[in-house]
Amino acid sequence: MTGKTDLDRRTLLRAITAASGIALTAAVSAMPASAQTGKTQAVADPYDFEPVEVKTRDNTIFLRRYGSGSPVLLVHGFPRSSLMWRFVAPLLAKNHTVIAVDLRGYGQSGIPVSTDDHFAYSKRAMANELVEVMDKLGFSKFDVVGHDRGARVSYRMALDHPEKVQRLAVLDAIPISEGWGHADARFALAYWPWTLLAQKAPLPERYLAGDPDAIFDNTFGAGSFGPDVRAEYTATYHDKARIHAVCEEFRAAASIDIEHDKKDQEASHRISCPVLHLWGSGGPLDSFYAKDGGPLAIWRKWADNVEGQAMRGGHFFPEENPDETAQLLIKFLAA
């Protein structure tokens, strides 16, 4: 994408943020039913955030900053962006400084050039970058909440930077090496991005570029949001450079990320901070790993202090069931 296009997006974002009355009307119309009733009615405009760009050593990260208090880093997954936290973030912001980032390649963040070993889009590289972002914002220690791909960046951060991460919440995800290690036909069909997008370039790039909106017509990417939210999400997949970056991240997950996981296991490295795992009730994590003791048992192979439960709302429960998600996170972060 050209620099002008990125600038146009940022200008549009600021215009939406400034037009709070219009934005609030649009946001409420795009809320899931659970978010239009009860406690969420008292929440400030979910678009009422401070847009920030942080320059890192080789990139620029876009983030949405909410509230004040102890810092919490929110990391989205595929095929979303930091926009996915629009309902959860204001609830957490009552007692926390909430930093919701766009991962490199996604949303409005920069797109570093990749390498043959895909390290530039490994979870280690992405975790290192977000630690740098938090340092530049003045946060030497913080809590982390990650969903899907973001959960995998987050647990890598907890392993590589234990002095930084105080608490870790991983939403609807298990470690990468565990995902591949337990893969079967059900996994391949349910988690089609893992297998399709990890293929050698340019095959998956051509698939995504051919019909970018199809991601959000598939049950894996669908959600109960309006056209304004969908348009912001799909912008990533109308940009060939961003499509390539997303595919590089999935290629890293099929190669170098597994190597990093295995080295931690061989060295008996474990996540030392408290871990909360939440997953979609009735979804793959709720059924695929029953013979292994369920997803909590898998996470307990990686961390000593793990708690969690299934959640209503499917894979994207932070958007579909934001009240309950926020309540559990608030309780966990206050422990």
C-alpha positions in Angstrom: 0.0 0.0 0.0 1.3 3.5 -0.8 2.1 6.0 2.0 -0.7 8.2 0.7 -3.3 5.4 1.3 -2.0 4.8 4.8 -2.2 8.5 5.5 -5.8 8.6 4.1 -6.8 5.8 6.5 -5.3 7.6 9.5 -7.1 10.8 8.5 -10.4 8.9 8.2 -9.7 7.2 11.6 -9.2 10.6 13.3 -12.3 12.0 11.7 -14.3 9.1 13.0 -12.9 9.5 16.4 -13.6 13.2 16.5 -17.2 12.8 15.3 -18.1 11.1 18.6 -21.8 11.4 18.2 -21.8 9.8 14.7 -19.3 7.1 15.8 -21.3 6.2 18.8 -24.5 5.6 16.8 -22.5 3.5 14.3 -20.8 1.5 17.1 -24.1 0.7 18.9 -25.7 -0.5 15.7 -22.7 -2.8 15.2 -22.7 -4.2 18.7 -23.7 -7.8 19.4 -27.0 -8.2 21.2 -25.2 -8.9 24.5 -23.3 -5.6 24.2 -26.4 -3.4 23.6 -28.0 -4.3 26.9 -26.9 -4.3 30.5 -23.7 -2.9 31.7 -22.2 -2.0 28.3 -24.8 0.8 27.9 -22.8 2.8 30.5 -19.5 2.4 28.7 -18.1 5.4 26.8 -18.0 5.5 23.0 -15.8 2.5 22.0 -14.2 4.7 19.3 -13.2 7.2 22.0 -9.5 6.3 22.1 -6.2 8.0 21.5 -4.6 6.8 18.2 -0.9 6.5 18.6 2.0 5.5 16.3 5.2 4.2 17.9 8.4 4.0 15.9 10.4 0.9 16.6 13.8 -0.1 15.3 12.5 -1.3 11.9 8.8 -0.5 11.9 5.9 1.6 13.0 3.2 0.1 15.2 -0.3 1.7 15.4 -2.2 1.4 18.6 -5.4 2.5 20.4 -4.8 3.8 23.9 -7.6 3.9 26.5 -7.9 4.9 30.1 -5.3 5.2 32.8 -3.9 2.9 35.5 -1.8 -0.2 35.4 -0.9 -1.2 31.8 -2.6 -4.0 29.9 -1.5 -4.9 26.4 -4.2 -6.3 24.1 -3.1 -8.3 21.0 -5.6 -9.3 18.3 -5.6 -12.4 16.0 -6.5 -13.3 12.5 -8.3 -11.9 10.6 -8.9 -9.0 13.0 -7.0 -5.9 14.1 -7.0 -3.8 17.3 -10.5 -2.9 16.4 -11.7 -6.3 17.8 -11.2 -4.9 21.4 -13.6 -1.9 20.9 -16.1 -3.2 23.5 -13.7 -4.9 25.9 -11.1 -2.1 26.0 -13.4 0.6 27.5 -14.5 -1.7 30.3 -10.9 -2.5 31.2 -9.9 1.2 30.9 -11.9 2.0 34.0 -8.9 0.8 36.0 -6.1 0.3 33.5 -4.2 2.0 30.7 -5.2 -0.2 27.8 -2.9 -0.5 24.8 -4.5 -2.3 21.9 -2.0 -2.8 19.0 -2.2 -3.7 15.4 0.4 -6.5 14.8 3.0 -5.8 12.1 1.4 -6.3 8.7 -2.2 -5.8 10.0 -4.4 -2.8 10.2 -2.4 0.4 10.2 0.9 -0.9 11.4 4.0 -1.1 9.2 5.0 -4.0 7.0 8.6 -5.0 7.5 10.3 -7.0 4.8 10.4 -10.7 5.5 13.2 -13.2 5.2 13.7 -16.7 3.8 13.3 -18.2 7.3 10.2 -16.0 8.0 11.8 -14.7 11.2 10.5 -11.2 10.6 7.0 -12.6 11.2 7.8 -15.1 13.9 6.1 -14.8 17.2 9.5 -14.0 18.7 10.1 -11.0 16.4 6.5 -9.8 17.0 6.8 -10.2 20.8 10.1 -8.4 20.8 8.6 -5.5 18.9 5.7 -5.2 21.3 8.0 -5.2 24.3 9.9 -2.3 22.6 6.6 -0.5 22.0 5.6 -0.8 25.7 9.1 0.4 26.8 8.7 3.4 24.6 5.3 4.1 26.2 7.0 4.0 29.6 5.8 0.6 30.8 8.6 -1.7 32.0 6.1 -4.3 33.3 2.5 -5.0 32.1 -0.2 -7.6 31.7 -1.0 -9.2 28.3 -4.2 -10.4 26.8 -4.0 -12.1 23.4 -6.6 -13.7 21.1 -5.9 -16.3 18.4 -2.6 -15.4 16.7 -2.2 -12.6 19.3 -2.3 -15.2 22.0 0.6 -16.9 20.5 2.6 -13.7 20.3 1.6 -13.2 23.9 2.8 -16.5 25.3 6.0 -16.2 23.4 6.5 -12.8 25.1 5.9 -14.4 28.5 8.6 -17.0 27.7 11.1 -14.7 26.2 10.5 -11.7 28.5 9.4 -13.1 31.9 10.6 -9.9 33.7 8.1 -7.9 31.6 4.9 -9.9 31.7 3.0 -9.9 35.0 -0.1 -11.8 34.0 -1.0 -13.6 30.7 -4.5 -14.2 29.3 -4.7 -16.4 26.2 -8.0 -16.5 24.4 -9.1 -19.4 22.2 -5.6 -20.6 21.4 -3.1 -23.2 22.4 0.7 -23.1 21.8 1.7 -23.4 18.2 3.7 -26.6 18.5 0.7 -28.2 20.4 -1.7 -27.1 17.6 0.4 -28.8 14.9 1.3 -31.7 17.2 -2.4 -32.6 17.7 -3.4 -31.8 14.1 -5.7 -34.2 12.3 -8.4 -33.9 9.6 -10.7 -32.0 11.9 -8.0 -29.5 12.7 -7.1 -29.0 9.0 -10.8 -28.3 8.1 -11.6 -26.1 11.1 -8.4 -24.1 11.0 -8.0 -23.8 7.3 -5.8 -20.7 7.5 -3.0 -22.7 9.2 -2.7 -25.1 6.3 -3.7 -22.8 3.4 -1.8 -19.6 4.3 1.4 -21.5 5.2 1.8 -22.7 1.7 4.7 -21.4 -0.4 4.2 -18.0 -2.0 2.4 -16.9 -4.1 -0.4 -19.5 -3.9 -2.1 -18.3 -0.7 -1.5 -14.6 -1.5 -3.4 -15.1 -4.8 -6.3 -16.8 -3.1 -6.6 -13.9 -0.6 -6.2 -11.2 -3.2 -8.7 -12.9 -5.4 -11.6 -12.4 -3.0 -10.5 -10.6 0.2 -14.1 -10.3 1.5 -14.5 -14.1 1.5 -12.6 -14.4 4.8 -15.5 -12.6 6.5 -18.1 -14.7 4.8 -16.6 -17.8 6.2 -17.6 -18.9 9.7 -14.0 -18.6 10.8 -14.0 -14.8 10.2 -17.7 -13.9 10.4 -19.0 -11.7 13.2 -22.1 -9.7 14.2 -20.7 -6.3 13.1 -21.8 -3.6 10.7 -20.3 -2.6 7.4 -18.1 0.1 8.9 -16.3 -2.4 11.1 -16.1 -5.0 8.3 -14.6 -2.4 6.0 -11.8 -1.6 8.4 -11.1 -5.3 8.9 -11.0 -6.1 5.2 -8.7 -3.2 4.4 -5.8 -5.4 5.4 -6.8 -8.0 2.7 -7.2 -5.5 -0.1 -3.5 -4.6 0.2 -1.1 -7.1 -1.4 1.8 -6.2 0.8 -0.3 -6.9 3.9 -1.7 -10.1 2.5 1.9 -11.3 2.0 2.8 -10.3 5.6 -0.2 -12.3 7.0 0.9 -15.3 5.0 4.5 -14.9 6.2 3.2 -15.0 9.8 1.4 -18.3 9.1 4.5 -19.7 7.4 6.5 -18.8 10.5 3.9 -20.7 12.5 4.6 -23.8 10.4 8.4 -23.6 10.8 10.5 -21.3 12.9 7.8 -20.8 15.6 7.7 -24.6 16.2 11.5 -24.6 16.5 11.3 -21.9 19.2 8.7 -23.8 21.1 10.7 -27.0 21.0 13.8 -25.4 22.3 11.8 -24.1 25.3 10.5 -27.5 25.9 13.9 -29.1 25.7 15.3 -26.5 28.1 12.3 -27.0 30.5 11.4 -23.3 30.1 7.9 -22.5 31.5 5.7 -19.5 31.7 6.2 -18.2 35.3 3.4 -15.7 35.6 -0.3 -16.5 36.2 -2.2 -17.6 33.1 -5.9 -17.3 32.3 -7.2 -19.4 29.3 -10.6 -18.7 27.9 -12.0 -20.5 24.9 -15.2 -20.7 22.9 -17.9 -23.0 24.2 -18.8 -25.6 21.7 -15.8 -24.7 19.5 -12.8 -26.8 18.4 -10.9 -26.2 21.7 -13.9 -27.4 23.6 -13.9 -30.8 21.9 -10.7 -31.5 19.9 -8.5 -32.1 23.0 -10.8 -34.0 25.3 -8.5 -37.1 25.4 -5.6 -34.8 26.4 -7.6 -33.4 29.3 -8.9 -30.4 27.4 -7.1 -27.1 26.6 -6.4 -26.3 30.3 -4.3 -29.5 30.5 -2.4 -28.5 27.4 -1.6 -25.1 28.9 -0.5 -26.7 32.2 2.3 -28.3 30.2 3.6 -24.8 29.6 2.8 -23.0 32.8 2.3 -23.8 36.5 -0.5 -21.4 37.4 -3.3 -21.8 34.9 -7.1 -21.2 35.3 -9.9 -20.8 32.8 -13.2 -21.7 31.3 -15.3 -22.0 28.2 -17.1 -18.8 27.0 -20.3 -18.1 25.1 -19.8 -16.4 21.7 -17.7 -18.8 19.6 -14.1 -18.1 18.5 -14.6 -14.3 18.6 -16.2 -14.1 22.0 -14.4 -10.9 22.9 -16.6 -9.2 20.3 -19.7 -11.4 20.6 -19.7 -11.6 24.5 -17.7 -8.6 25.6 -19.3 -8.1 29.0 -18.5 -11.5 30.4 -15.1 -11.5 28.7 -14.2 -8.1 30.4 -15.6 -9.2 33.8 -13.4 -12.3 33.8 -10.3 -10.3 32.7 -10.9 -7.6 35.3 -11.1 -10.3 38.0 -8.0 -12.0 36.7 -6.0 -8.8 36.4 -6.9 -7.7 39.9 -5.9 -11.0 41.5 
